[in-house]
Amino acid sequence: MNQSEKRRFLIQQLLAEQPRYRDMEIPSNEAEQRQLLRSLFNVRMPGGIGGDFLAVQDEYLQEETRRKGVTTLAELTPTEPGLYLWQGDITTLACDAIVNAANSGMTGCYRPCHNCIDNCIHTYAGIQLRNACAELMARQGHEEPTGQAKITPAYNLPCKYVIHTVGPIVDGRLTPRHEEQLASCYRACLALASENGCGSIAFCCISTGVFGFPQQRAAEIAVQTVREHRGELAVVFNVFKDEDAAIYRRLL
């Protein structure tokens, strides 16, 4: 099957799982098909699925990432020994671990095509990532506390692991408690990466955006904490917005 045939197959299989969607027509437009497939990935609850689906899904997602273009650590120039700044799509970065800014449920974003990093990572890793996170949470038996971290395989992403951490939500005035919780996220991720033999880790801008943490202060905490606790790890500060890139350039 080519990419178009794989996409239609995946859509058909996901529609067939849910009776309310079984009569939905698959659009002929490629962009609309992509949007529909991503939406179906996003709303699917954790659960098993056939091996044929997973084989096609894995081939499809890996090819999609290849077409977007994969960036390796060797292609980046350090801003100082062991530290890098990179502006781009973290799901295309080939390093040992990338950090996901998760919510306390830890199984990803269920809003169709939402433009958060949690949604993007779960979409391009494949449904195995949500299932793995659901298993972790079932064993834990409660929501993930702020400032801790969990590690999973990265499945169809070009990195080896995804480290999931729940950052503080700032609704109103920023407090010292928020700042300590954010620093704890970075420390927990660095420790977990080292424990699992990683040589490199890429951090997104944890807790900024919809979580409300002021970008400048969040970056200051990120850089300071990483400098103090990274050990031998190579660390990439991954940004997507121009504003965040400018902030990190000043700090680094």
Short mmCIF file of the C-alpha atoms (twelve columns), coordinates in Angstrom:
data_MODEL
# 
_entry.id   MODEL 
# 
loop_
_atom_site.group_PDB 
_atom_site.id 
_atom_site.type_symbol 
_atom_site.label_atom_id 
_atom_site.label_alt_id 
_atom_site.label_comp_id 
_atom_site.label_asym_id 
_atom_site.label_seq_id 
_atom_site.Cartn_x 
_atom_site.Cartn_y 
_atom_site.Cartn_z 
_atom_site.pdbx_PDB_model_num 
ATOM 1   C CA . MET A 1   0.000   0.000  0.000  1 
ATOM 2   C CA . ASN A 2   1.098   3.552  -0.667 1 
ATOM 3   C CA . GLN A 3   0.602   6.335  1.902  1 
ATOM 4   C CA . SER A 4   -2.832  7.230  0.584  1 
ATOM 5   C CA . GLU A 5   -4.022  3.622  0.765  1 
ATOM 6   C CA . LYS A 6   -2.582  3.227  4.255  1 
ATOM 7   C CA . ARG A 7   -4.332  6.386  5.407  1 
ATOM 8   C CA . ARG A 8   -7.694  5.192  4.115  1 
ATOM 9   C CA . PHE A 9   -7.175  1.774  5.706  1 
ATOM 10  C CA . LEU A 10  -6.417  3.331  9.101  1 
ATOM 11  C CA . ILE A 11  -9.410  5.644  8.875  1 
ATOM 12  C CA . GLN A 12  -11.718 2.770  7.955  1 
ATOM 13  C CA . GLN A 13  -10.470 0.651  10.860 1 
ATOM 14  C CA . LEU A 14  -10.847 3.445  13.403 1 
ATOM 15  C CA . LEU A 15  -14.310 4.387  12.134 1 
ATOM 16  C CA . ALA A 16  -15.405 0.761  12.351 1 
ATOM 17  C CA . GLU A 17  -14.447 0.622  16.037 1 
ATOM 18  C CA . GLN A 18  -17.159 3.121  16.950 1 
ATOM 19  C CA . PRO A 19  -20.763 2.502  15.856 1 
ATOM 20  C CA . ARG A 20  -21.631 6.207  15.721 1 
ATOM 21  C CA . TYR A 21  -18.912 6.761  13.099 1 
ATOM 22  C CA . ARG A 22  -19.419 3.672  10.936 1 
ATOM 23  C CA . ASP A 23  -21.504 5.460  8.312  1 
ATOM 24  C CA . MET A 24  -19.218 8.466  8.063  1 
ATOM 25  C CA . GLU A 25  -17.910 9.063  4.555  1 
ATOM 26  C CA . ILE A 26  -14.169 9.389  4.086  1 
ATOM 27  C CA . PRO A 27  -13.381 12.690 2.335  1 
ATOM 28  C CA . SER A 28  -11.581 12.528 -0.995 1 
ATOM 29  C CA . ASN A 29  -9.404  15.537 -0.175 1 
ATOM 30  C CA . GLU A 30  -5.992  14.541 1.226  1 
ATOM 31  C CA . ALA A 31  -5.819  17.376 3.749  1 
ATOM 32  C CA . GLU A 32  -9.260  16.486 5.087  1 
ATOM 33  C CA . GLN A 33  -8.275  12.818 5.317  1 
ATOM 34  C CA . ARG A 34  -5.207  13.737 7.350  1 
ATOM 35  C CA . GLN A 35  -7.302  15.846 9.675  1 
ATOM 36  C CA . LEU A 36  -9.855  13.068 10.094 1 
ATOM 37  C CA . LEU A 37  -7.191  10.448 10.817 1 
ATOM 38  C CA . ARG A 38  -5.522  12.637 13.411 1 
ATOM 39  C CA . SER A 39  -8.896  13.351 15.021 1 
ATOM 40  C CA . LEU A 40  -9.656  9.638  15.223 1 
ATOM 41  C CA . PHE A 41  -6.262  8.979  16.835 1 
ATOM 42  C CA . ASN A 42  -6.927  11.774 19.319 1 
ATOM 43  C CA . VAL A 43  -10.382 10.647 20.473 1 
ATOM 44  C CA . ARG A 44  -9.615  6.927  20.628 1 
ATOM 45  C CA . MET A 45  -9.653  5.602  24.172 1 
ATOM 46  C CA . PRO A 46  -6.846  3.268  25.310 1 
ATOM 47  C CA . GLY A 47  -7.351  -0.328 24.233 1 
ATOM 48  C CA . GLY A 48  -6.012  -3.138 22.110 1 
ATOM 49  C CA . ILE A 49  -6.294  -3.360 18.357 1 
ATOM 50  C CA . GLY A 50  -5.284  -5.872 15.702 1 
ATOM 51  C CA . GLY A 51  -1.735  -6.459 14.594 1 
ATOM 52  C CA . ASP A 52  -2.595  -5.603 10.980 1 
ATOM 53  C CA . PHE A 53  -3.675  -2.125 12.064 1 
ATOM 54  C CA . LEU A 54  -0.498  -1.555 14.073 1 
ATOM 55  C CA . ALA A 55  1.740   -2.711 11.227 1 
ATOM 56  C CA . VAL A 56  0.116   -0.311 8.766  1 
ATOM 57  C CA . GLN A 57  -0.030  2.496  11.326 1 
ATOM 58  C CA . ASP A 58  3.662   2.159  12.147 1 
ATOM 59  C CA . GLU A 59  4.700   2.220  8.492  1 
ATOM 60  C CA . TYR A 60  2.434   5.189  7.816  1 
ATOM 61  C CA . LEU A 61  3.584   7.317  10.774 1 
ATOM 62  C CA . GLN A 62  7.277   6.609  10.225 1 
ATOM 63  C CA . GLU A 63  6.969   7.628  6.584  1 
ATOM 64  C CA . GLU A 64  5.083   10.807 7.556  1 
ATOM 65  C CA . THR A 65  7.901   11.742 9.929  1 
ATOM 66  C CA . ARG A 66  10.529  10.945 7.307  1 
ATOM 67  C CA . ARG A 67  8.777   13.270 4.872  1 
ATOM 68  C CA . LYS A 68  8.679   16.069 7.437  1 
ATOM 69  C CA . GLY A 69  12.420  15.666 7.904  1 
ATOM 70  C CA . VAL A 70  14.283  14.308 10.921 1 
ATOM 71  C CA . THR A 71  16.865  16.423 12.754 1 
ATOM 72  C CA . THR A 72  19.682  14.731 14.673 1 
ATOM 73  C CA . LEU A 73  21.677  16.078 17.593 1 
ATOM 74  C CA . ALA A 74  24.810  15.989 15.427 1 
ATOM 75  C CA . GLU A 75  23.252  18.606 13.147 1 
ATOM 76  C CA . LEU A 76  22.831  21.107 15.991 1 
ATOM 77  C CA . THR A 77  25.420  23.601 17.219 1 
ATOM 78  C CA . PRO A 78  25.755  23.901 20.999 1 
ATOM 79  C CA . THR A 79  25.259  27.306 22.582 1 
ATOM 80  C CA . GLU A 80  27.668  26.151 25.306 1 
ATOM 81  C CA . PRO A 81  29.136  22.697 26.028 1 
ATOM 82  C CA . GLY A 82  26.275  20.221 26.347 1 
ATOM 83  C CA . LEU A 83  23.440  22.727 25.777 1 
ATOM 84  C CA . TYR A 84  21.542  23.346 22.556 1 
ATOM 85  C CA . LEU A 85  18.723  25.603 21.384 1 
ATOM 86  C CA . TRP A 86  16.557  24.304 18.548 1 
ATOM 87  C CA . GLN A 87  13.397  25.773 17.071 1 
ATOM 88  C CA . GLY A 88  11.290  23.118 15.395 1 
ATOM 89  C CA . ASP A 89  8.869   20.209 15.693 1 
ATOM 90  C CA . ILE A 90  9.980   18.061 18.633 1 
ATOM 91  C CA . THR A 91  8.341   14.986 17.069 1 
ATOM 92  C CA . THR A 92  11.021  15.100 14.338 1 
ATOM 93  C CA . LEU A 93  14.019  15.294 16.681 1 
ATOM 94  C CA . ALA A 94  16.229  12.207 16.887 1 
ATOM 95  C CA . CYS A 95  17.742  12.129 20.376 1 
ATOM 96  C CA . ASP A 96  17.503  9.702  23.278 1 
ATOM 97  C CA . ALA A 97  14.495  11.291 25.016 1 
ATOM 98  C CA . ILE A 98  12.021  14.082 24.432 1 
ATOM 99  C CA . VAL A 99  9.889   15.627 27.160 1 
ATOM 100 C CA . ASN A 100 6.126   15.798 26.876 1 
ATOM 101 C CA . ALA A 101 4.194   18.460 28.783 1 
ATOM 102 C CA . ALA A 102 1.409   16.144 29.937 1 
ATOM 103 C CA . ASN A 103 -1.773  16.654 31.910 1 
ATOM 104 C CA . SER A 104 -2.489  14.876 35.189 1 
ATOM 105 C CA . GLY A 105 -4.388  12.089 33.400 1 
ATOM 106 C CA . MET A 106 -1.162  11.265 31.516 1 
ATOM 107 C CA . THR A 107 -2.839  9.571  28.540 1 
ATOM 108 C CA . GLY A 108 -2.636  12.473 26.118 1 
ATOM 109 C CA . CYS A 109 -4.868  15.186 24.736 1 
ATOM 110 C CA . TYR A 110 -8.284  14.001 23.547 1 
ATOM 111 C CA . ARG A 111 -9.247  17.222 21.726 1 
ATOM 112 C CA . PRO A 112 -9.264  16.504 17.974 1 
ATOM 113 C CA . CYS A 113 -6.275  18.149 16.271 1 
ATOM 114 C CA . HIS A 114 -5.516  20.364 19.255 1 
ATOM 115 C CA . ASN A 115 -2.220  22.148 18.691 1 
ATOM 116 C CA . CYS A 116 -0.621  21.253 22.036 1 
ATOM 117 C CA . ILE A 117 2.595   19.267 22.299 1 
ATOM 118 C CA . ASP A 118 0.794   16.463 24.165 1 
ATOM 119 C CA . ASN A 119 -1.531  15.992 21.197 1 
ATOM 120 C CA . CYS A 120 1.296   16.118 18.645 1 
ATOM 121 C CA . ILE A 121 3.479   13.605 20.468 1 
ATOM 122 C CA . HIS A 122 0.660   11.104 20.972 1 
ATOM 123 C CA . THR A 123 -0.493  11.472 17.363 1 
ATOM 124 C CA . TYR A 124 2.872   10.706 15.764 1 
ATOM 125 C CA . ALA A 125 3.978   8.107  18.299 1 
ATOM 126 C CA . GLY A 126 0.877   6.040  17.523 1 
ATOM 127 C CA . ILE A 127 -1.834  4.517  19.680 1 
ATOM 128 C CA . GLN A 128 0.717   2.367  21.530 1 
ATOM 129 C CA . LEU A 129 1.819   5.437  23.486 1 
ATOM 130 C CA . ARG A 130 -1.633  6.118  24.921 1 
ATOM 131 C CA . ASN A 131 -1.967  2.445  25.816 1 
ATOM 132 C CA . ALA A 132 1.415   2.450  27.561 1 
ATOM 133 C CA . CYS A 133 0.518   5.583  29.523 1 
ATOM 134 C CA . ALA A 134 -2.850  4.092  30.490 1 
ATOM 135 C CA . GLU A 135 -1.091  0.990  31.832 1 
ATOM 136 C CA . LEU A 136 1.254   3.147  33.906 1 
ATOM 137 C CA . MET A 137 -1.659  5.093  35.355 1 
ATOM 138 C CA . ALA A 138 -3.674  1.945  36.092 1 
ATOM 139 C CA . ARG A 139 -0.762  0.591  38.117 1 
ATOM 140 C CA . GLN A 140 -0.314  3.917  39.883 1 
ATOM 141 C CA . GLY A 141 -3.999  4.190  40.749 1 
ATOM 142 C CA . HIS A 142 -4.185  7.981  40.910 1 
ATOM 143 C CA . GLU A 143 -3.524  11.070 38.819 1 
ATOM 144 C CA . GLU A 144 0.048   12.140 38.230 1 
ATOM 145 C CA . PRO A 145 1.261   14.753 40.733 1 
ATOM 146 C CA . THR A 146 2.798   17.984 39.485 1 
ATOM 147 C CA . GLY A 147 6.584   18.006 39.272 1 
ATOM 148 C CA . GLN A 148 7.194   14.278 38.779 1 
ATOM 149 C CA . ALA A 149 7.921   12.283 35.610 1 
ATOM 150 C CA . LYS A 150 7.210   8.991  33.862 1 
ATOM 151 C CA . ILE A 151 9.083   7.369  30.961 1 
ATOM 152 C CA . THR A 152 7.737   5.310  28.046 1 
ATOM 153 C CA . PRO A 153 9.081   4.059  24.741 1 
ATOM 154 C CA . ALA A 154 8.659   6.544  21.886 1 
ATOM 155 C CA . TYR A 155 7.236   3.955  19.452 1 
ATOM 156 C CA . ASN A 156 7.075   5.638  16.018 1 
ATOM 157 C CA . LEU A 157 8.924   8.832  16.927 1 
ATOM 158 C CA . PRO A 158 12.608  9.131  15.926 1 
ATOM 159 C CA . CYS A 159 13.684  9.425  19.586 1 
ATOM 160 C CA . LYS A 160 14.002  6.406  21.920 1 
ATOM 161 C CA . TYR A 161 11.885  7.557  24.875 1 
ATOM 162 C CA . VAL A 162 9.193   10.021 25.826 1 
ATOM 163 C CA . ILE A 163 9.401   11.440 29.343 1 
ATOM 164 C CA . HIS A 164 6.046   12.771 30.516 1 
ATOM 165 C CA . THR A 165 5.835   15.454 33.188 1 
ATOM 166 C CA . VAL A 166 2.963   17.521 34.574 1 
ATOM 167 C CA . GLY A 167 3.887   21.146 35.054 1 
ATOM 168 C CA . PRO A 168 2.188   23.660 37.342 1 
ATOM 169 C CA . ILE A 169 -0.887  25.523 36.173 1 
ATOM 170 C CA . VAL A 170 -0.662  29.249 36.853 1 
ATOM 171 C CA . ASP A 171 -4.120  30.766 37.137 1 
ATOM 172 C CA . GLY A 172 -3.446  34.223 38.453 1 
ATOM 173 C CA . ARG A 173 -0.309  35.364 40.313 1 
ATOM 174 C CA . LEU A 174 2.905   33.392 39.913 1 
ATOM 175 C CA . THR A 175 4.036   32.027 43.294 1 
ATOM 176 C CA . PRO A 176 7.262   30.496 44.672 1 
ATOM 177 C CA . ARG A 177 5.355   27.201 44.844 1 
ATOM 178 C CA . HIS A 178 4.766   27.324 41.066 1 
ATOM 179 C CA . GLU A 179 8.453   28.024 40.509 1 
ATOM 180 C CA . GLU A 180 9.574   25.108 42.677 1 
ATOM 181 C CA . GLN A 181 7.121   22.760 40.956 1 
ATOM 182 C CA . LEU A 182 8.472   23.733 37.544 1 
ATOM 183 C CA . ALA A 183 12.071  23.246 38.661 1 
ATOM 184 C CA . SER A 184 11.014  19.845 40.021 1 
ATOM 185 C CA . CYS A 185 9.729   18.868 36.558 1 
ATOM 186 C CA . TYR A 186 13.146  19.529 35.045 1 
ATOM 187 C CA . ARG A 187 15.012  17.720 37.823 1 
ATOM 188 C CA . ALA A 188 12.713  14.690 37.607 1 
ATOM 189 C CA . CYS A 189 13.088  14.441 33.829 1 
ATOM 190 C CA . LEU A 190 16.875  14.741 33.987 1 
ATOM 191 C CA . ALA A 191 17.088  12.093 36.694 1 
ATOM 192 C CA . LEU A 192 14.813  9.695  34.796 1 
ATOM 193 C CA . ALA A 193 16.782  10.160 31.579 1 
ATOM 194 C CA . SER A 194 20.050  9.398  33.360 1 
ATOM 195 C CA . GLU A 195 18.572  6.354  35.122 1 
ATOM 196 C CA . ASN A 196 17.546  4.937  31.744 1 
ATOM 197 C CA . GLY A 197 20.936  5.375  30.109 1 
ATOM 198 C CA . CYS A 198 20.095  8.386  27.968 1 
ATOM 199 C CA . GLY A 199 22.866  10.591 26.662 1 
ATOM 200 C CA . SER A 200 20.592  13.353 25.415 1 
ATOM 201 C CA . ILE A 201 17.217  14.876 26.239 1 
ATOM 202 C CA . ALA A 202 15.093  17.566 24.589 1 
ATOM 203 C CA . PHE A 203 12.844  19.762 26.704 1 
ATOM 204 C CA . CYS A 204 9.771   21.552 25.437 1 
ATOM 205 C CA . CYS A 205 8.648   24.775 27.166 1 
ATOM 206 C CA . ILE A 206 6.930   23.079 30.120 1 
ATOM 207 C CA . SER A 207 3.880   24.862 31.592 1 
ATOM 208 C CA . THR A 208 3.879   27.842 29.234 1 
ATOM 209 C CA . GLY A 209 0.992   28.327 26.806 1 
ATOM 210 C CA . VAL A 210 -2.358  27.077 28.122 1 
ATOM 211 C CA . PHE A 211 -0.821  26.258 31.545 1 
ATOM 212 C CA . GLY A 212 -0.197  29.985 32.020 1 
ATOM 213 C CA . PHE A 213 3.400   30.057 33.294 1 
ATOM 214 C CA . PRO A 214 5.090   33.318 32.191 1 
ATOM 215 C CA . GLN A 215 7.505   32.491 29.371 1 
ATOM 216 C CA . GLN A 216 10.476  34.535 30.568 1 
ATOM 217 C CA . ARG A 217 10.431  33.150 34.112 1 
ATOM 218 C CA . ALA A 218 9.806   29.597 32.875 1 
ATOM 219 C CA . ALA A 219 12.867  29.804 30.629 1 
ATOM 220 C CA . GLU A 220 15.009  31.202 33.441 1 
ATOM 221 C CA . ILE A 221 14.038  28.289 35.699 1 
ATOM 222 C CA . ALA A 222 14.610  25.775 32.887 1 
ATOM 223 C CA . VAL A 223 18.111  27.022 32.062 1 
ATOM 224 C CA . GLN A 224 19.201  27.386 35.684 1 
ATOM 225 C CA . THR A 225 17.897  23.949 36.711 1 
ATOM 226 C CA . VAL A 226 19.410  22.202 33.698 1 
ATOM 227 C CA . ARG A 227 22.794  23.837 34.231 1 
ATOM 228 C CA . GLU A 228 22.798  22.682 37.856 1 
ATOM 229 C CA . HIS A 229 21.485  19.133 37.382 1 
ATOM 230 C CA . ARG A 230 22.177  17.856 33.850 1 
ATOM 231 C CA . GLY A 231 25.312  15.904 34.744 1 
ATOM 232 C CA . GLU A 232 26.686  14.363 31.540 1 
ATOM 233 C CA . LEU A 233 23.433  14.724 29.599 1 
ATOM 234 C CA . ALA A 234 23.328  16.749 26.406 1 
ATOM 235 C CA . VAL A 235 20.236  18.959 26.688 1 
ATOM 236 C CA . VAL A 236 18.231  20.547 23.890 1 
ATOM 237 C CA . PHE A 237 15.879  23.405 24.680 1 
ATOM 238 C CA . ASN A 238 13.216  22.950 22.037 1 
ATOM 239 C CA . VAL A 239 11.058  25.961 21.185 1 
ATOM 240 C CA . PHE A 240 8.344   26.458 18.625 1 
ATOM 241 C CA . LYS A 241 7.447   30.164 18.894 1 
ATOM 242 C CA . ASP A 242 9.745   32.980 17.816 1 
ATOM 243 C CA . GLU A 243 9.155   34.700 21.166 1 
ATOM 244 C CA . ASP A 244 10.428  31.684 23.097 1 
ATOM 245 C CA . ALA A 245 13.420  31.381 20.765 1 
ATOM 246 C CA . ALA A 246 14.383  34.997 21.478 1 
ATOM 247 C CA . ILE A 247 14.064  34.465 25.243 1 
ATOM 248 C CA . TYR A 248 16.288  31.376 25.234 1 
ATOM 249 C CA . ARG A 249 18.857  33.011 22.959 1 
ATOM 250 C CA . ARG A 250 19.266  35.817 25.506 1 
ATOM 251 C CA . LEU A 251 19.601  33.345 28.393 1 
ATOM 252 C CA . LEU A 252 22.038  31.038 26.614 1 
# 
